Amino acid sequence: MPSLLLRDVLPILQLLAPLELAEDWDNVGLLLGSQDQSVARIMTCLTITQDTVAEACHENADLVISHHPLFYRPVKRVTDQTQEGRLVLSLMRAGIAVYSAHTAYDNAPGGINDQIASILQLESVKPLRPALGERQCKIVVFVPESDLAKVSDALFAAGAGVIGQYRECSFRVAGTGSFFGTEVTQPTVGQKGRREEVAEWRLEVICPERLVDEAIRAMRAAHSYEEPAFDVYPLRPTYRPGGAGRIGVLPRELTLQMLVDKVRQHWQQESVRFVGPPEQMVRRVAIACGAGRDLLADALGAQADVIVTGEMRFHDLLSARAEGASVILLGHYSSERFAIENLSRRLKELLPDLTIWASHRERPVVLS
C-alpha cells in the first residue's frame, strides 16, 4: 500500500490551514505521534471520542485529523483512569498519530467560515476580526562608510531586514553627521573638544519588535563608534491573511425566515433554530462557526443584521437581540462537520495515493 512519511504530509495540512492563523489560546499541529512514521490511511473527524478512536483503530488509520484538539490544556498524566487517558492510550497502542488545525482551519482562507459564507452566497466577505501581523519597528542607524557593510550584516544576522519573502532589505542614503566630544570621549574619527562633521550613511531596516533588543546589541558590537547614533520607530500594525469569523452581505435583502429556510435546506435539518422576528429584513451577515460567543461583540460592532453560528449562550442571545441583531444557530456539530468532510475530499485530491475518509461513525450528540 502506498505511503508517505508523516513529515511529508504535514506541509500539505499546513498549506490548507496555516498554523500561524490559529488563535493564541488554541493547541494546534501534530499532537500525538512521530514525524517519521509511515502514513497510508488518514481519517478526518470533528472530535476525538470513543466512536472515532474505535473506528480509527478498526480501519487501521495511521493518522487522525481531528478538528478539535486532543488536548486543550497541559497534561499532567496519561492513565487508564480517565476517559481522555484511555483514548490517548488506545491511539498510542495502535500507532495512530493525531493532528489538529482547529481555529487555523476556522480562520484560513477557504476554511470553515469562508465555506459557510460561500454556501450563503455572501458578497464582499472579509474577516469579522482581522488578524494583526507581527509588530514591527524600523531601526535607523548612522554609520561611516567603513562600517556600513559590517553593521548591515550584523543587523541582518539578528533577524532585521525581512520584508515578506525577501531578506537583507535596507535603505541607505548618504549625508553628513556632526558631533562634539567632551574631554572624556575617545572618538573613532576626528578629535574631542571640537565640533566635527563626518560623511555618514543613514541605514534603515525593518525589524520585528521582539528582535529589536538583540538587533541593537549586534549593531553596537559591529559599529566602530563609541556612541552610535540610532533611532527605533514603532510601525503601525499590519494585518495578515485569515482572521476570525467573517462578515459579508447577501446578494439581496431577505427576511430572517427566508434565510433560515435557506440554511435548513442546505444543511438538510429542521433543527436549525433562530432568535429574532421572522419578518426582520436582513442583509449584513456575520459568521462564526462553532461557539460564537467570542465574536459576538465583533459582529455587533460590524452592525450585522444576523449572526450565523453553531451555538451561543442564553445571555449572549439576549445581548444580540437587545442590539437588534438576530441569530441563527446551526448547532456546533453541524456548523463544522461538513467542512471536515470537505477537508477529506480536498486531501484526496492532494494526496491521491493515500486512503482518506471522513469518519463514518461520528454523530452529533442528540438530546432525548
ZAMARGU-4260 file (C-alpha; in steps of 0.2 Angstrom, whole numbers, plus 5000, padded with zeros to 4 digits):
<rodrens>
0) 5000/5000/5000 | 5007/5017/4995 | 5013/5028/5010 | 5022/5044/5015 | 5031/5049/5030
5) 5021/5060/5041 | 5033/5074/5040 | 5029/5074/5021 | 5010/5075/5025 | 5012/5090/5037
10) 5016/5103/5024 | 5000/5099/5015 | 4990/5101/5030 | 4998/5117/5034 | 4995/5123/5016
15) 4977/5121/5019 | 4977/5128/5037 | 4992/5138/5041 | 4995/5136/5060 | 5000/5154/5062
20) 4982/5158/5059 | 4976/5149/5074 | 4971/5159/5090 | 4984/5161/5103 | 4974/5150/5116
25) 4972/5136/5104 | 4983/5120/5103 | 4986/5115/5085 | 4998/5105/5075 | 5004/5087/5077
30) 4998/5082/5095 | 5002/5064/5095 | 5014/5053/5085 | 5031/5054/5076 | 5035/5063/5061
35) 5045/5048/5055 | 5030/5036/5055 | 5023/5030/5039 | 5006/5036/5034 | 4995/5027/5021
40) 4977/5029/5029 | 4970/5045/5036 | 4954/5048/5044 | 4946/5066/5047 | 4934/5069/5061
45) 4927/5083/5072 | 4932/5077/5089 | 4942/5063/5097 | 4929/5052/5105 | 4926/5033/5109
50) 4917/5031/5092 | 4931/5040/5082 | 4945/5031/5091 | 4937/5014/5089 | 4934/5017/5070
55) 4952/5023/5068 | 4959/5008/5076 | 4947/4996/5067 | 4951/5004/5050 | 4970/5004/5053
60) 4971/5023/5052 | 4989/5029/5053 | 4984/5047/5056 | 4968/5055/5063 | 4965/5074/5058
65) 4953/5080/5072 | 4946/5097/5071 | 4945/5099/5090 | 4962/5097/5098 | 4966/5081/5108
70) 4972/5092/5122 | 4967/5110/5126 | 4977/5111/5142 | 4994/5105/5149 | 4993/5086/5153
75) 5000/5080/5169 | 4997/5062/5167 | 4990/5049/5154 | 4982/5034/5163 | 4968/5022/5160
80) 4959/5031/5175 | 4952/5045/5164 | 4942/5045/5148 | 4955/5056/5140 | 4969/5045/5145
85) 4960/5029/5139 | 4958/5037/5122 | 4976/5043/5121 | 4982/5025/5126 | 4972/5017/5113
90) 4979/5028/5100 | 4996/5026/5105 | 4995/5007/5106 | 4988/5007/5088 | 5002/5018/5082
95) 4990/5032/5077 | 4995/5050/5076 | 4984/5064/5079 | 4984/5081/5071 | 4973/5096/5074
100) 4971/5113/5065 | 4955/5119/5074 | 4955/5138/5073 | 4968/5138/5060 | 4956/5129/5049
105) 4942/5141/5055 | 4951/5156/5050 | 4961/5151/5035 | 4956/5157/5018 | 4945/5144/5011
110) 4942/5137/5029 | 4926/5134/5038 | 4920/5152/5040 | 4924/5155/5021 | 4914/5139/5017
115) 4899/5145/5026 | 4900/5162/5018 | 4901/5153/5001 | 4886/5142/5005 | 4876/5158/5009
120) 4882/5166/4993 | 4889/5181/5003 | 4897/5195/4994 | 4911/5207/5000 | 4917/5195/5013
125) 4930/5199/5025 | 4936/5194/5042 | 4925/5199/5056 | 4940/5201/5067 | 4955/5204/5056
130) 4972/5196/5062 | 4986/5208/5066 | 5003/5204/5059 | 5018/5203/5070 | 5023/5220/5077
135) 5037/5228/5068 | 5049/5243/5071 | 5061/5252/5060 | 5079/5254/5066 | 5088/5269/5059
140) 5107/5269/5062 | 5120/5282/5056 | 5137/5274/5051 | 5153/5279/5042 | 5156/5271/5026
145) 5169/5260/5033 | 5156/5252/5045 | 5142/5251/5033 | 5144/5233/5027 | 5148/5226/5045
150) 5134/5235/5053 | 5122/5229/5039 | 5127/5211/5041 | 5125/5212/5059 | 5108/5218/5058
155) 5103/5205/5045 | 5110/5191/5055 | 5100/5197/5070 | 5084/5195/5060 | 5081/5213/5054
160) 5078/5217/5036 | 5065/5204/5032 | 5050/5210/5021 | 5039/5196/5016 | 5049/5183/5006
165) 5064/5195/5004 | 5079/5195/5016 | 5093/5208/5019 | 5082/5223/5014 | 5088/5240/5019
170) 5088/5258/5013 | 5103/5269/5013 | 5106/5287/5010 | 5122/5297/5011 | 5123/5313/5022
175) 5134/5322/5035 | 5134/5319/5054 | 5141/5331/5067 | 5146/5329/5085 | 5156/5337/5099
180) 5165/5325/5110 | 5169/5330/5128 | 5185/5328/5137 | 5181/5310/5142 | 5177/5304/5125
185) 5188/5294/5113 | 5180/5297/5096 | 5184/5285/5082 | 5185/5299/5069 | 5190/5317/5072
190) 5195/5325/5089 | 5187/5328/5105 | 5184/5345/5111 | 5178/5352/5095 | 5163/5350/5083
195) 5167/5338/5069 | 5157/5335/5053 | 5158/5317/5046 | 5152/5309/5030 | 5140/5295/5036
200) 5126/5284/5029 | 5109/5283/5036 | 5105/5264/5036 | 5086/5259/5039 | 5080/5242/5042
205) 5063/5234/5047 | 5064/5223/5062 | 5051/5213/5072 | 5048/5221/5089 | 5053/5205/5098
210) 5071/5206/5090 | 5074/5224/5092 | 5085/5222/5108 | 5096/5209/5100 | 5097/5219/5084
215) 5103/5234/5093 | 5116/5224/5103 | 5123/5217/5087 | 5123/5234/5079 | 5133/5241/5093
220) 5145/5227/5093 | 5149/5229/5074 | 5149/5249/5075 | 5166/5257/5077 | 5158/5272/5086
225) 5159/5274/5105 | 5141/5280/5105 | 5132/5275/5089 | 5118/5287/5084 | 5102/5277/5081
230) 5083/5278/5082 | 5069/5265/5084 | 5052/5269/5077 | 5037/5258/5081 | 5027/5255/5065
235) 5008/5254/5063 | 5002/5236/5064 | 4998/5227/5048 | 4985/5213/5045 | 4989/5196/5040
240) 4978/5183/5030 | 4964/5175/5039 | 4957/5182/5054 | 4942/5176/5065 | 4924/5175/5058
245) 4918/5183/5043 | 4906/5197/5038 | 4898/5199/5021 | 4882/5204/5013 | 4868/5194/5004
250) 4865/5197/4986 | 4848/5204/4990 | 4839/5208/5006 | 4829/5193/5014 | 4818/5191/5028
255) 4825/5182/5043 | 4813/5167/5040 | 4819/5166/5021 | 4837/5165/5027 | 4833/5152/5040
260) 4824/5142/5027 | 4839/5143/5015 | 4850/5137/5029 | 4839/5122/5034 | 4838/5117/5016
265) 4856/5117/5013 | 4860/5108/5029 | 4845/5097/5027 | 4840/5098/5045 | 4824/5106/5053
270) 4833/5108/5070 | 4841/5124/5064 | 4835/5137/5077 | 4834/5156/5077 | 4832/5170/5088
275) 4823/5186/5081 | 4807/5191/5072 | 4804/5181/5056 | 4799/5196/5047 | 4815/5206/5050
280) 4824/5211/5034 | 4842/5205/5034 | 4857/5208/5023 | 4873/5210/5033 | 4878/5193/5039
285) 4891/5188/5052 | 4898/5171/5053 | 4906/5162/5067 | 4907/5143/5066 | 4907/5133/5082
290) 4904/5143/5098 | 4900/5161/5093 | 4901/5170/5110 | 4919/5176/5107 | 4914/5185/5091
295) 4898/5192/5097 | 4905/5210/5101 | 4914/5210/5084 | 4898/5205/5075 | 4888/5219/5084
300) 4902/5231/5081 | 4901/5227/5062 | 4882/5231/5063 | 4877/5213/5057 | 4859/5211/5054
305) 4860/5192/5058 | 4874/5181/5066 | 4875/5163/5059 | 4885/5152/5072 | 4885/5135/5079
310) 4880/5139/5097 | 4878/5154/5109 | 4874/5155/5127 | 4857/5161/5133 | 4863/5178/5139
315) 4873/5181/5124 | 4857/5178/5113 | 4848/5191/5124 | 4863/5204/5121 | 4861/5201/5102
320) 4843/5204/5102 | 4845/5220/5113 | 4856/5227/5100 | 4844/5222/5086 | 4854/5208/5079
325) 4846/5191/5075 | 4855/5174/5077 | 4854/5158/5068 | 4860/5143/5077 | 4866/5128/5066
330) 4872/5118/5081 | 4891/5116/5085 | 4892/5099/5076 | 4883/5105/5060 | 4892/5121/5059
335) 4909/5112/5057 | 4907/5094/5052 | 4903/5097/5034 | 4919/5106/5032 | 4928/5091/5040
340) 4920/5081/5026 | 4926/5094/5013 | 4944/5093/5020 | 4945/5074/5017 | 4939/5077/4999
345) 4952/5090/4997 | 4966/5079/5004 | 4961/5065/4992 | 4965/5077/4978 | 4982/5082/4985
350) 4987/5065/4991 | 4979/5053/4978 | 4989/5038/4983 | 4983/5038/5001 | 4967/5031/5008
355) 4957/5046/5016 | 4940/5047/5023 | 4929/5057/5035 | 4923/5047/5050 | 4908/5036/5046
360) 4904/5033/5065 | 4904/5051/5071 | 4887/5058/5076 | 4881/5074/5084 | 4875/5072/5102
365) 4856/5071/5102 | 4846/5076/5117 | 4831/5065/5121
</rodrens>
